[in-house]
Structure formats: structure tokens, C-alpha cells
Amino acid sequence: MTVLVDTSIWSMAFRIRYIDSDPYVNELKQLITELSARMIPPVRQEILAGVTNHSDFETLRHHLNAFDDIEILQEDYEEAARLAVAAREQGIQASMTDLLLCAVSLRCNIALFSTDKQFEELCRICPLVLHQPRQMD
């Protein structure tokens, strides 16, 4: 099973207060152990941009190098734009990165793992599959 992991999950995992106490963080650890966690380049960028100093940036960059990015194709950008139009028509707000995550997830036929609630709304306009922690405490 391959799962596309959103920035919200990665960020949660890097916060000390969530380590070993959150089902989402524990699920990410399991996905990493199974070699199932994937990301796209804009998520990598968002994660790295969240650090506050160069030393932390380099450490995090080194750790993230263990994860291959799913390549983004022209058709993904076009699908993300189509989804943006459909979302606006339904009154759904979503960032371009979120829509790109949806498009890549749909093309690759893989689940998306996120804590962001707008993805539940996006399921109304596309056949997006959301991954949930297998064991909720």
C-alpha cells in the first residue's frame, strides 16, 4: 500500500508533543516502516520552509531525502486546475497544493493521508480516497 502524505501529518510528526501519543503520528511511523509513505515536491517545500534556522533545515532536509517524491506531471496540474473550478462552484476552499495532492492521488490511485478537513469536502467533487489511522486510541 502506498499513501500520499500531506504536510499536516509530516508537521505533526516533527512536533515533540505529538510523538508516541497521536494515532496520526503513529500511523505515519507505520507507513514509514512499511516503506509506504510518499510525498510530492510542494509538500517537501512546505515542510522545509517551516523550520526556523539553517541547522534545522539541513537536518530535516537530510532526513527527508530518504523519501522519494512522486513525480508531478502536466496532467496533474491540469486536473488540479479543473478541481479548483469544481471546488469553487461548490463553495469549497482549497489551496493549490491541496488540489495538486488530490490530482496526484487520483492519477496514482493511492490514498491521501491528512488531518485537513477540506479534503473531506473535496471528496464531494472527486473520487478521492482518504487514508485513516488503522488504530485510533
C-alpha positions in Angstrom: 0.0 0.0 0.0 1.3 3.4 -1.0 0.0 6.5 0.7 0.5 10.1 -0.2 1.2 12.1 3.0 0.2 15.7 3.4 2.2 18.4 5.1 -0.2 18.4 8.1 0.8 14.9 9.0 4.5 15.4 8.5 4.4 18.6 10.5 2.6 16.9 13.4 5.2 14.2 13.4 8.0 16.7 13.8 6.4 18.4 16.9 7.7 16.8 20.1 4.3 17.0 21.9 2.8 14.5 19.4 5.5 11.9 19.5 4.1 8.5 20.6 0.8 10.0 21.7 -1.1 10.6 18.5 -2.7 8.0 16.2 -1.8 10.0 13.1 1.8 10.2 14.0 1.9 6.5 14.9 0.3 5.7 11.6 2.9 7.7 9.7 5.6 5.8 11.6 3.9 2.6 10.5 3.8 3.8 6.9 7.4 4.7 7.0 8.3 1.3 8.4 6.3 -0.3 5.6 8.1 2.0 3.1 4.6 3.2 2.0 4.8 6.9 2.8 5.2 9.2 -0.2 5.2 13.0 -0.8 5.2 15.4 -3.7 7.8 18.2 -4.1 5.4 21.0 -2.9 4.9 19.2 0.3 8.6 18.8 0.7 8.9 22.5 0.2 6.2 23.3 2.8 7.9 21.1 5.4 11.3 22.6 4.9 10.0 26.1 4.8 8.6 25.6 8.3 11.9 25.4 10.1 13.4 28.5 11.8 17.1 28.1 11.3 19.7 26.8 8.8 20.9 23.9 11.1 17.4 22.5 11.5 16.8 23.0 7.8 19.8 20.9 6.8 19.0 18.2 9.4 15.4 17.9 8.2 16.5 18.1 4.5 18.8 15.2 5.2 16.1 13.1 6.8 13.5 13.9 4.1 16.0 12.7 1.4 15.0 9.2 2.5 11.6 9.7 0.8 11.2 9.7 -2.9 8.9 12.3 -4.4 6.0 11.2 -6.7 6.7 13.0 -10.0 4.1 15.6 -10.8 3.0 15.6 -14.5 1.4 18.2 -16.6 -1.9 16.4 -16.4 -1.7 16.7 -12.6 -1.6 20.5 -12.8 -4.4 20.5 -15.3 -6.5 18.2 -13.1 -5.7 20.4 -10.1 -7.0 23.4 -12.0 -10.1 21.5 -13.0 -10.7 20.6 -9.4 -10.2 24.2 -8.4 -13.0 25.3 -10.7 -15.3 22.4 -9.5 -14.5 23.3 -5.8 -15.3 27.0 -6.3 -18.6 26.0 -7.9 -19.4 24.1 -4.7 -18.1 26.8 -2.4 -15.2 24.7 -1.3 -11.9 26.4 -0.4 -8.7 24.6 -1.1 -5.1 25.7 -1.7 -3.3 24.9 -5.0 -1.1 22.4 -3.1 -4.1 20.6 -1.7 -5.6 20.4 -5.2 -2.4 19.1 -6.6 -2.3 16.4 -3.8 -5.8 15.4 -4.9 -4.8 15.2 -8.6 -1.7 13.1 -7.9 -3.6 10.9 -5.6 -6.3 10.3 -8.2 -3.8 9.7 -11.0 -1.7 7.2 -9.0 -4.8 5.6 -7.5 -3.4 6.0 -3.9 -5.0 7.2 -0.7 -4.2 10.7 0.7 -3.3 11.0 4.4 -4.1 14.3 6.0 -5.7 15.9 9.0 -7.0 18.8 7.0 -10.8 18.8 6.8 -11.1 20.4 3.4 -10.1 17.0 1.9 -13.4 15.6 3.2 -15.2 18.3 1.3 -13.1 17.7 -1.8 -14.4 14.1 -1.7 -17.7 15.6 -2.8 -16.3 16.6 -6.2 -13.9 13.8 -6.9 -13.3 10.1 -6.0 -10.5 10.9 -3.6 -9.7 8.2 -1.0 -8.6 9.3 2.4 -6.3 7.2 4.5 -7.1 6.9 8.2 -5.0 5.6 11.1 -5.6 1.9 11.4 -5.6 2.1 15.2 -7.2 5.0 16.9 -6.5 5.3 20.6 
